[in-house]
């Protein structure tokens, strides 16, 4: 059966208006075109739908039975099209963003606040998780976008640089290094370091930096979250190397953040998405908004002091 949308539109118009010429005017077609569409529809259905009179037409019993169904098909299609258009014009939609825990607590909230003010009909879900879980979540299509540190190439994941933030030394406020404005990486050789889990991309950056200097570090403790590392630093269990924005999570503990130099290392914070997956209009808009907004917010929130107590 080959019933077309145009045939259904012609049938409903003729049934409601009672004349082919009126239906043709409504559909912006010629009268002969409407007649052809009706004949084709009747041939496909193998039933006459109209009784033709000199000036008017009337529905046959088959036509009367078919009319409400044809109307429903057209109405359902109109609703479906309008629904998709709402998505396209951002009148509704949903986007899910996976984020490293520190970034979810520091970078994303002001960005999301701006986004929902501009697009109030879009629902946003943030899933904060360890860095190493972001890519698997993208590959399982559990989230639309990811925000985190990139480590190594992955052919399934497309990355776009959003911003950079420096790595800082986090140490107890009473530690001798806390009095300095800058600390060399080599000065950490005798320190007990609280490291993030080996699967974490940030841990890889820290380890590679020490290896490049030919230095060995004592990683006595390993934790999954920066907040845990900061709490352990506050208890005097060691020092940690964490991103600059981690300081925002340490407002209630007595630790200091000091700039690390020689070398000065910045990590790249990137937006991640699955390469072969087409984003919904809402997710695509969030992607562009994150790239546009995140870096200025990060720069505005950066302190000018090189060593701060937090």
MIZADREN-339720 format. One record per residue (C-alpha): x, y, z; residue in one letter. Coordinates in steps of 0.1 Angstrom, whole numbers, padded with zeros to 4 digits, always signed. Layout:
<nudos>
XYZA ...
</nudos>
This chain:
<nudos>
+0000+0000+0000X +0014+0034-0010X -0008+0060+0007X +0008+0095+0008X +0004+0124+0031X -0007+0146+0001X -0035+0121-0007X -0047+0121+0029X -0047+0159+0030X -0067+0160-0003X -0092+0135+0010X -0098+0153+0043X -0101+0187+0025X -0127+0174+0000X -0146+0156+0027X -0148+0187+0049X -0155+0213+0021X -0177+0191-0002X -0162+0204-0034X -0130+0197-0053X -0124+0233-0063X -0126+0245-0027X -0103+0218-0016X -0079+0227-0044X -0079+0263-0032X -0072+0253+0004X -0043+0231-0006X -0029+0255-0032X -0033+0229-0059X -0052+0227-0092X -0086+0210-0092X -0073+0183-0115X -0044+0176-0091X -0068+0171-0063X -0089+0147-0084X -0058+0127-0093X -0048+0124-0056X -0083+0112-0047X -0083+0086-0075X -0049+0074-0064X -0060+0070-0028X -0091+0051-0038X -0070+0028-0060X -0047+0021-0031X -0075+0015-0007X -0095-0004-0033X -0127+0015-0023X -0145+0045-0036X -0145+0072-0009X -0168+0098-0026X -0201+0097-0045X -0197+0124-0072X -0225+0147-0080X -0228+0176-0104X -0215+0202-0081X -0210+0185-0047X -0194+0153-0035X -0205+0131-0006X -0187+0104+0014X -0195+0068+0007X -0198+0045+0037X -0162+0036+0033X -0153+0072+0032X -0172+0080+0063X -0154+0052+0081X -0120+0063+0068X -0124+0101+0076X -0118+0100+0114X -0088+0078+0109X -0073+0101+0082X -0079+0131+0104X -0061+0113+0133X -0031+0104+0111X -0028+0141+0101X -0032+0154+0136X -0007+0129+0150X +0018+0139+0123X +0013+0175+0131X +0019+0169+0168X +0050+0149+0160X +0064+0176+0137X +0056+0203+0163X +0074+0182+0189X +0105+0179+0169X +0104+0216+0160X +0102+0224+0197X +0134+0205+0202X +0150+0223+0172X +0140+0257+0185X +0150+0248+0221X +0115+0251+0234X +0120+0218+0252X +0148+0193+0256X +0171+0175+0280X +0209+0174+0282X +0231+0152+0305X +0266+0163+0313X +0292+0141+0330X +0318+0160+0349X +0349+0154+0371X +0338+0160+0407X +0359+0191+0413X +0347+0207+0380X +0311+0198+0388X +0314+0217+0421X +0334+0247+0408X +0333+0254+0371X +0299+0241+0361X +0274+0257+0385X +0278+0293+0372X +0277+0280+0336X +0246+0260+0342X +0229+0289+0360X +0235+0311+0329X +0223+0284+0305X +0190+0277+0322X +0183+0314+0325X +0187+0317+0287X +0169+0284+0279X +0145+0278+0308X +0126+0250+0290X +0157+0227+0287X +0163+0203+0315X +0200+0199+0325X +0213+0169+0345X +0249+0169+0359X +0264+0136+0368X +0295+0142+0389X +0319+0112+0388X +0356+0103+0389X +0375+0114+0358X +0382+0078+0347X +0344+0071+0344X +0335+0099+0320X +0346+0082+0288X +0329+0049+0295X +0297+0068+0303X +0299+0086+0269X +0306+0053+0251X +0275+0037+0267X +0254+0067+0256X +0245+0074+0293X +0255+0110+0290X +0255+0135+0261X +0287+0155+0271X +0317+0151+0294X +0339+0177+0310X +0373+0167+0323X +0410+0161+0317X +0421+0144+0285X +0448+0118+0288X +0458+0099+0256X +0439+0096+0223X +0407+0077+0220X +0392+0073+0185X +0357+0071+0198X +0359+0104+0217X +0361+0139+0202X +0376+0165+0225X +0374+0203+0224X +0397+0224+0247X +0377+0246+0270X +0403+0261+0293X +0435+0254+0312X +0442+0256+0349X +0474+0253+0368X +0486+0226+0391X +0492+0238+0426X +0508+0224+0457X +0482+0219+0485X +0499+0217+0519X +0491+0222+0556X +0489+0259+0564X +0517+0254+0590X +0540+0237+0565X +0572+0255+0557X +0564+0255+0520X +0532+0274+0527X +0553+0305+0535X +0567+0306+0499X +0551+0323+0470X +0563+0296+0446X +0575+0260+0451X +0597+0240+0427X +0586+0205+0419X +0621+0193+0430X +0613+0206+0465X +0587+0179+0469X +0612+0150+0466X +0613+0146+0504X +0575+0151+0509X +0549+0124+0514X +0525+0129+0485X +0488+0121+0487X +0481+0110+0451X +0449+0105+0432X +0440+0070+0419X +0463+0058+0391X +0433+0056+0367X +0428+0094+0371X +0442+0114+0341X +0455+0141+0366X +0476+0114+0384X +0492+0106+0350X +0502+0143+0345X +0517+0145+0380X +0537+0112+0376X +0550+0121+0342X +0562+0155+0355X +0582+0139+0383X +0596+0112+0359X +0607+0139+0334X +0627+0155+0362X +0643+0122+0372X +0627+0126+0407X +0611+0099+0428X +0582+0108+0451X +0567+0090+0480X +0531+0084+0473X +0520+0069+0505X +0483+0074+0501X +0460+0071+0471X +0425+0085+0470X +0398+0089+0443X +0386+0124+0451X +0403+0157+0455X +0382+0165+0485X +0396+0135+0503X +0431+0145+0494X +0425+0180+0508X +0411+0167+0540X +0441+0144+0545X +0465+0173+0538X +0447+0193+0565X +0454+0165+0589X +0491+0167+0582X +0493+0133+0564X +0511+0148+0534X +0509+0172+0506X +0490+0170+0473X +0493+0183+0438X +0458+0194+0426X +0443+0217+0401X +0440+0254+0410X +0402+0253+0412X +0404+0227+0440X +0409+0255+0464X +0372+0263+0462X +0365+0230+0479X +0387+0237+0509X +0370+0266+0525X +0366+0249+0559X +0401+0234+0562X +0434+0249+0572X +0455+0243+0541X +0475+0265+0517X +0477+0265+0479X +0511+0275+0464X +0521+0279+0428X +0543+0251+0414X +0571+0261+0391X +0601+0246+0372X +0581+0235+0354X +0548+0254+0356X +0522+0228+0346X +0487+0234+0334X +0462+0207+0327X +0438+0210+0298X +0401+0209+0307X +0382+0197+0276X +0347+0190+0265X +0342+0154+0255X +0316+0138+0233X +0312+0105+0215X +0325+0110+0179X +0298+0089+0161X +0268+0102+0181X +0248+0131+0168X +0239+0155+0196X +0203+0166+0202X +0197+0204+0196X +0197+0209+0234X +0230+0190+0238X +0245+0209+0209X +0235+0242+0224X +0250+0232+0257X +0282+0221+0240X +0286+0255+0224X +0276+0274+0255X +0301+0255+0277X +0330+0263+0252X +0320+0299+0250X +0313+0305+0287X +0337+0283+0307X +0370+0300+0301X +0359+0336+0309X +0343+0323+0341X +0375+0305+0351X +0396+0335+0344X +0373+0358+0365X +0374+0333+0394X +0412+0330+0394X +0429+0347+0423X +0458+0371+0416X +0478+0359+0446X +0503+0332+0439X +0501+0317+0474X +0468+0316+0493X +0456+0301+0525X +0423+0283+0521X 
</nudos>
